[in-house]
Amino acid sequence: MLYSFGTLMFIAALGAFPLSLFLLRRYKLAVLRSMNNPAKIVASTGSLTTRTRNAVQSNAQLPRLLLRSPQHAALIYAAAGFAYALVTTVGWAISIDAPILSKAVLVSVWSRAWPIVWSTILVAGSSRRSKAIIILTYFSVLLSGTALGFTLTTRGALDFP
């Protein structure tokens, strides 16, 4: 049975709500558990030992570490934004019976990937120049993909219903 895109999104929202409540509860319990553990260690031993993921051995390593951390976070946000774009585009393509591996779907994935730009700017955009480069890169790829789509459409080569 074929469902409309709106129906699929409504069903997905209904399924996502209890899942989000479950994940929020697990997150809250994990935070409370992690906040309680160091207090027990300090009370029982009198000393607190901490483990850091990014230990700095010398002062020369600190600038590299400080620059790498926002870039690492931006990559994580970019992967999440791309997953969002992919899921919404595949849902849209299934609802209109478009081939999943069509050129139109690829252009649609990129046009729905705009959250990547804003999250990257918020996390890793440290100057106006870097923010402008991020925005220009996104729109140049979007415009070239759109131009490619129009070119293929006029030739009749775009496999889109």
N, C-alpha and C positions, 0 to 999 in steps of 0.2 A: 504494500500500500504506500502511495506517495503522499508525503506530508508537505505542507508549505514551509517555507523558511521560518516564518513567524511561529508556527506551531512547534517546529523543532527547537527554536530558541526558548519558547515557553517551557517545553518539557525539560530542556537542559537547565533552565533556571530553577525549576522545581527540584531537580536532582541535585543541583549545586548548593542549594540553601542548606539542607541537612548536612551535606558533606562539609560545608564551611563551618557550621556550628560544631561539628565533631572535631575538625582540625583546630578551631579556635580553643576549644576546651583542652585538647591535648597540648597545645602551645602554652596555655595558661598554667597547666599542671607542670609542664617541663620547666617553665620559668620559676614557679614557686619552689619546685624541687631543687633547682640549681641555686636559688637564693638561700635555701635552708642548709645546704651541704657545707659551704664554707664556715658558717657560724658554728656548726658542730665540730669541725676540725679545729678551729681556733679555741673553742671551749675545752676540748679534750686534750690537745697537745700543747696549747699555748703558743703555737706558731702557725703561720699560714704560708703554705707553699703554693705558688701559682705556676701554671703552665701557660706559656704564650705560644701562639702559632707562628708569629713573626718576630722571633727574638733577634735583636740587633747586637751583633758582636762588636762593632766599632761605630764611631760617629760617621765614618765615611759611607756606611751602608744605609744610614737613616734617610737621606734624600731619595735614594732609589726606592726604598720601601714605601715612603710616603707617596711617591708618584705612581707606584705599581698598584696600590690598594684601590684607588678610585677606578682605575682601568679594569681591574679584576671585577669590581662590582658592576661596572658598566657592561662587561661581557655577560655577566649573569642576567642582568636586566634585558639585554639584547636577546639572549636566548629565550627568556620568558615572553618578550614581545613578539618574537618570531613564532613561537608556539601559539600564542593568541591569534596571530594573523593566519597561521596555517589552519587552525581548528575552525575559525569562523569562515574562512574561504572554502574549506572542504565541506562544511555544513551547507553553505550556500550552493556549491556546485552539485551536491547530492540532491538538494531540494529542487533544482531546475534541470536535473538529468544532464549536466554538462560533464564531459570527460575530465577526470581528476588531473590528468597530466596534460591538459591543454595549455596553450600559450596565454589564453585569456585568464586562466586560473593563476598562472604565474604572475601576471601583471596585477591581478586582484590581491594576491598575497602581499606583494610589495606595497600596494596602496593602502592596505589595512595594517601595515607595520609601522604606522606613524608613532605609536607609543614608544618605540625604541628611541626615536629622536629626542623626545622630551625627557625620558628617563636618563639618557646619556648626558644630555645637557645638565640636568640637575645633579647627577652623580660625578661626572668627570669633566664637565665644561668649566675650566678654571678661568678662562679669559674670554673676552668678546671675540677674539680671533678664532679660538677653538670652537666656540658655539656657532659662529658663522660657517666654519668649515663643516661641522656636523650637519647643519641645516642645508647647506648647499650640496653636500654629497647626497643626502636623501632625495632632495628635489631633482637633482640631475639624473639620478638613476630612475626616479619615478617618471620624469619627462621622456627620457630615452626609451624606457619600456613602453610608455604610452605611444610614442612615435612608432616604435616597432609594431605595436598592436594595430595602429591605424594603417601602417604600410601593408601588413599582412592581411588586414581586412579588405583593403581596396584590391589586392591581388586575388582575394578569395582563398588565401592559404590558411586563414585562421580557423582552426577546428572547434568552432563554438556554435552551439545550436541557435 
